[in-house]
Amino acid sequence: EIEQKALFVIFGGTGDLAKRKLYPSLFQLYKKGILQDNFAVIGTARRPWTDEHLQEVVRTSIASNDESQKQIDEFVRHFYYQSHNVNDTEHYVTLRELAEKLDLKYQINGNRLFYLAMSPRFFGTIAQHLKSQNIVTDEGYNRVIVEKPFGRDFESAKELNDSISKYFPEEAFFRIDHYLGKEMIQNIMALRFSNNLFRAVWNNRYIDNIQITLSEALGVEERAGYYETAGALRDMVQNHILQIVSLLTMNMPASYSESDIRREKIYALKSLKKYSPAKVAENFVRAQYIGNDGQVGYLQENEIADDSTTETFVAGKLFVNNENFSGVPIYIRTGKRLTQKTTRIDISFKEMETSFFDSKKLGRNILTINVEPEGQVYLQTNIKKIGQGFDLKPSRMDLQLNNENEVVPEAYEKLLLDALLGDATNFAHWEEVAYAWKFVDSIREAWDAGNGDLSEYKCGSMGPKESEDLLKHDGNHWVFTG
Ligand code: BG6
């Protein structure tokens, strides 16, 4: 890769995301030579930190045994701290001066990436000030990267979008969905479009149903404040799950390019079938975890209201009514405090009618795309048992994403590099976000109007019974049982 020159301004530089994801990812880019001498990072937040303190925090966040101290010392020297109240115009003046100084010092040529990793209610005012206080430059590029949550319904997302679009055009606007930076999620397109075998059968003539599972073992942790305003539907379905749905069901783009790929994803999301409120109750399940086996229930967690009805689990059946997928049920589920952390997609192919075998004994072909914990793809097939006669047994064809010596880059590292290169393919376009919200709003509104009860499930289970019933009703079952 070639060296990139850039000044990062991270709003929310003292936050959890910066420490857990952004600083370590920047360090990876540094180790790979994508960032070398000509870069600097300004961390900003309310707290009165010093440059030295930020540098210490960065050092701690990237620390691991095998890194050379000298390299870390050099890296952290590129970090600067600016205490900043986002509503105070004066502070932007200081920020501009610092940005200009660093631009000269590191010969960055005016390339700027503004990373908004703080409460979305400040996005508009930050965007406005970046423009009005001339923190954007004329010589280089100016890009804005925004973190989730991107609104809490279509209306608020639109407001948020407008408040940034007023100052930054769509091509400078990078909406993060970190699932799009995951290697195995990017592999969906590779699998589908580079293998004629899969291309031929990737449609409603051969696929019986698709199952998407994003399960987590963790509970709500320290994020009660946010989670209470979101719930699993907004937190995981609107973004990550619907993005996966679009990658699985979109038509093949005309080329591997940002605009062609985004166009097809938008069409897929536009084709999501909407339910009437009564049908929402039939096709979506929401539930909350209750205490089990030493783990407390959601209502007993810190800062959660005793009567909270926030869902920590969602399962649903949805349809993408485009040419290739109409009629194929797409079962989705996600939840906190389930048996384990797993992200996977199971594509179940139709059974075949044949008199050659006893069809009842024939196992289905199931293609599994395992995203986490390990990157794997495997296909369930039938094979002959060794020996006399003609009995069959199930067998698996396996693909492994990486071998032992290959390190798979973190999603954030890949996305930061994409943003440096100006490639928004793996970011969410506004229209994708908009259609996804419209779909999610229709579910939410039906729930709010009393369609569909809130069920419960035990910590450490795979969700409520209703989630099993949803598939049973169609004569199906979850392939992944936890
Ligand atoms: C985030 C959600 O978007 O994704 C979290 O807000 C969730 O609630 C996280 O834990 C899961 O991401 P990953 O990469 O760990 O699967």
Residues whose N, C-alpha, C, O or C-beta is under 5 A from the ligand:
A	BS01	BG6	D235
